[in-house]
């Protein structure tokens, strides 16, 4: 019972912090998730067993990437500025990012006598693509609408809950359920996937009815009454597919290194990556989806 209470309390705090950081102010979100993403990168390098210097480079690169995209997309909301200022600062930060990335390569070259320097360099790049970039692209979604970013979290949580409930029920059948990838994540099933999808599509429709996708109306060249509902349904389908694949991707990483949890960030829930694994693919996919919708709707 104590473990259940611990999981419930820490889960409630996690949800409250995420929701509050999104709704209060962009600066609150940037402050919270700059820290969260840096911790996630640290966990990634802990899982892969990289030396301290590789981890430090990875964390520094994450901060620079997060800052460059934050300035590019949100600077005008935080201070009175103009597009030229934002672009210039963002480009300078990206230049520093590249310099640090090349500096990390040079340092790895100097460590050639150490064990597996090529693997450490590969892990550094993989950590940026797999962890740092997805967290940074949240800022693109936040720039479009804080309600769209919050909707992503809500739909991913709905998918996890719906898939767990449906999967648990179908597992009680005589022949059990059909596993998606038993060697990576034994508890995930196709029944759970489709069950979660039903809940997500219903939730997406309800969120649209509550006005969370109203920004889509302002993107249209020719007004269409039900456009936001179609966008929301596509949003929901992508959340299910990309969220599930992101979860499996993180599970594959942990299985490959014989680790159960990525860390101990949240009592009873594991590490940062364990809590945000569904976002690792969902956020970039959603950012691209919304950008294309905004361009062509």
C-alpha positions in Angstrom: 0.0 0.0 0.0 2.8 2.4 0.8 4.3 1.9 -2.7 0.9 2.6 -4.2 0.6 5.8 -2.2 4.1 6.8 -3.2 3.4 6.2 -6.9 0.1 8.1 -6.6 1.6 11.1 -4.9 4.7 11.3 -7.2 2.5 10.9 -10.2 0.2 13.7 -9.1 3.1 16.0 -8.6 4.5 15.0 -12.0 1.1 15.8 -13.8 0.7 19.1 -11.8 4.2 20.3 -12.7 3.7 19.5 -16.4 0.3 21.2 -16.6 1.3 24.2 -14.6 4.5 24.8 -16.6 2.5 24.8 -19.9 -0.3 27.0 -18.7 1.3 29.6 -16.5 3.9 31.1 -18.9 6.4 30.1 -21.6 9.2 31.1 -19.3 8.0 28.6 -16.7 7.9 25.9 -19.3 11.4 26.7 -20.6 12.8 26.8 -17.1 11.2 23.5 -16.0 11.9 21.5 -19.2 15.4 22.8 -19.7 16.2 21.0 -16.5 14.0 18.0 -17.3 15.6 17.5 -20.7 19.1 17.9 -19.3 18.4 15.2 -16.7 17.0 13.0 -19.4 20.2 13.3 -21.5 22.2 12.5 -18.3 20.1 9.4 -17.8 20.6 8.3 -21.4 24.4 8.5 -21.0 24.1 6.7 -17.7 22.2 3.8 -19.5 24.8 3.6 -22.2 27.7 3.6 -19.7 29.5 6.6 -21.1 32.3 8.4 -19.2 31.7 11.6 -17.3 33.1 13.8 -20.1 30.7 12.5 -22.7 27.8 13.0 -20.3 28.9 16.6 -19.6 29.2 17.3 -23.4 25.7 15.8 -23.9 24.1 17.9 -21.2 25.8 21.1 -22.4 24.7 20.4 -26.0 21.2 19.8 -24.8 21.0 23.2 -23.0 22.4 25.0 -26.1 19.9 23.3 -28.4 17.0 24.0 -26.1 18.1 27.6 -25.8 18.5 28.2 -29.5 15.0 26.8 -30.4 13.5 28.6 -27.4 14.9 32.0 -28.5 13.8 31.3 -32.1 10.2 30.4 -31.2 9.5 32.2 -27.9 11.8 35.1 -27.5 9.2 37.7 -28.6 6.8 36.5 -25.9 9.4 37.0 -23.1 10.9 40.3 -24.1 10.2 43.2 -26.5 12.2 42.3 -29.5 12.0 41.7 -33.3 12.5 38.9 -35.7 16.1 39.9 -36.7 17.2 39.9 -33.0 15.6 36.5 -32.4 17.1 35.0 -35.5 20.6 36.4 -34.8 20.7 35.2 -31.2 19.4 31.8 -32.3 22.0 31.5 -35.0 24.8 32.4 -32.5 23.6 29.7 -30.1 23.5 27.2 -32.9 27.0 28.2 -33.9 28.1 27.6 -30.3 26.3 24.3 -30.4 28.3 23.2 -33.5 31.6 24.4 -31.9 30.9 22.4 -28.7 29.9 19.4 -30.8 33.2 19.6 -32.8 35.0 20.1 -29.5 33.5 16.9 -28.2 34.7 15.1 -31.3 38.3 16.5 -30.9 38.2 15.4 -27.2 37.1 11.9 -28.2 39.9 11.7 -30.7 42.4 12.6 -27.9 41.0 9.7 -25.9 41.7 7.1 -28.5 43.6 5.0 -26.1 40.5 4.8 -23.8 37.9 2.1 -24.1 35.4 2.5 -27.0 35.9 6.2 -27.9 33.9 5.7 -31.2 31.0 4.2 -29.2 31.0 7.2 -26.9 30.9 9.6 -29.8 28.1 7.7 -31.3 26.2 7.8 -28.0 26.7 11.5 -27.9 25.1 12.0 -31.3 22.3 9.5 -30.5 21.5 11.2 -27.3 21.0 14.5 -29.1 18.7 13.0 -31.7 16.8 10.6 -29.5 16.5 12.8 -26.4 17.6 16.4 -26.7 15.8 17.2 -30.0 12.4 15.8 -29.0 12.4 17.9 -25.8 13.5 21.0 -27.8 10.7 20.6 -30.4 8.2 20.9 -27.6 8.9 24.6 -27.9 7.7 24.6 -31.5 4.4 23.1 -30.4 4.2 25.6 -27.5 4.7 28.4 -30.0 1.7 27.2 -32.0 -0.5 26.8 -29.0 -0.1 25.9 -25.4 -3.4 23.9 -25.6 -1.9 21.8 -28.5 1.1 20.9 -26.4 -1.1 20.1 -23.4 -3.4 18.1 -25.6 -0.3 16.0 -26.6 0.4 15.2 -23.0 -3.2 14.4 -22.2 -3.6 12.1 -25.3 -0.4 10.2 -24.5 -1.5 9.7 -20.9 -4.9 8.6 -22.2 -3.2 6.2 -24.5 -1.1 4.7 -21.8 -4.1 4.3 -19.4 -6.4 2.9 -22.1 -3.9 0.5 -23.5 -3.1 -0.7 -19.9 -6.7 -1.3 -19.1 -7.7 -3.0 -22.3 -4.5 -5.0 -22.4 -5.0 -6.2 -18.8 -8.5 -7.3 -19.5 -7.7 -9.2 -22.7 -4.7 -10.9 -21.0 -7.2 -12.8 -18.8 -8.6 -14.7 -21.8 -7.8 -18.4 -22.2 -5.2 -17.7 -24.9 -4.1 -14.4 -23.6 -3.5 -11.4 -25.9 -1.3 -10.9 -28.9 2.1 -9.4 -27.9 3.5 -6.5 -30.0 7.1 -7.1 -29.1 7.5 -9.6 -26.3 11.3 -9.5 -26.3 11.3 -5.7 -25.7 8.1 -5.0 -23.8 6.2 -8.2 -22.7 3.2 -6.3 -21.4 2.4 -4.4 -24.6 -0.3 -6.0 -26.8 -2.1 -5.3 -30.1 -5.4 -5.4 -28.2 -4.0 -2.7 -25.8 -2.8 -0.6 -28.8 -6.2 -0.5 -30.5 -8.1 -0.2 -27.2 -5.9 2.8 -26.3 -6.5 4.3 -29.7 -10.3 4.3 -29.2 -9.9 6.2 -25.9 -7.5 8.6 -27.5 -9.8 9.4 -30.5 -12.7 10.0 -28.1 -10.5 12.2 -25.9 -9.3 14.1 -29.0 -12.9 14.8 -30.0 -13.8 16.0 -26.5 -10.7 18.3 -26.3 -11.7 19.8 -29.7 -15.2 20.4 -28.5 -13.7 22.1 -25.4 -11.8 24.5 -27.7 -8.3 23.1 -27.4 -7.9 22.9 -31.2 -9.5 26.3 -32.0 -6.2 27.7 -33.2 -6.6 25.6 -36.3 -9.5 27.9 -37.4 -7.1 30.8 -37.6 -4.7 28.8 -39.9 -7.2 28.2 -42.6 -7.2 30.0 -46.0 -10.8 29.0 -46.6 -12.8 28.4 -43.4 -14.0 24.8 -42.9 -16.4 24.1 -40.1 -15.0 20.7 -39.2 -11.4 21.2 -40.1 -10.2 21.3 -36.5 -11.9 18.0 -35.7 -10.1 16.3 -38.6 -6.8 17.8 -37.5 -7.5 16.5 -34.0 -8.3 13.0 -35.2 -5.0 12.9 -37.1 -3.3 14.3 -34.0 -4.8 11.5 -32.0 -3.8 8.7 -34.4 -0.2 10.0 -34.5 -0.1 10.3 -30.8 -1.0 6.6 -30.5 1.5 5.4 -33.1 4.4 7.7 -32.3 3.8 7.4 -28.5 3.8 3.6 -28.6 6.9 3.5 -30.8 8.7 6.0 -28.5 7.9 3.8 -25.5 9.2 0.7 -27.3 12.3 2.6 -28.4 13.2 3.5 -24.8 12.4 -0.1 -23.7 14.7 -1.4 -26.4 17.5 0.8 -25.1 17.1 -0.4 -21.6 16.8 -4.0 -22.6 19.9 -3.8 -24.6 21.9 -2.6 -21.6 20.1 -4.9 -19.1 18.5 -2.0 -17.1 14.9 -2.0 -15.7 14.5 1.7 -15.0 16.3 4.7 -16.5 16.8 6.3 -13.1 15.1 7.2 -9.8 13.8 10.6 -10.6 10.2 9.9 -9.5 9.6 7.5 -6.6 7.7 4.4 -7.9 7.9 5.6 -11.5 11.5 5.3 -12.5 13.6 8.0 -14.2 12.9 11.0 -16.5 13.1 8.9 -19.6 10.6 6.4 -18.1 8.1 9.2 -17.7 8.7 10.9 -21.0 9.5 8.0 -23.3 6.3 8.4 -25.3 7.3 11.9 -26.2 10.6 10.9 -27.7 9.0 10.3 -31.1 5.6 11.9 -30.6 6.9 15.4 -30.2 9.0 15.7 -33.4 6.2 13.9 -35.3 3.6 16.3 -34.0 5.7 19.4 -34.7 6.1 18.3 -38.3 2.4 17.4 -38.6 1.3 20.8 -37.2 3.7 22.6 -39.4 2.4 20.9 -42.5 -1.2 21.5 -41.5 -0.5 25.2 -41.0 1.2 25.4 -44.4 -1.5 23.6 -46.4 -4.8 23.8 -44.6 
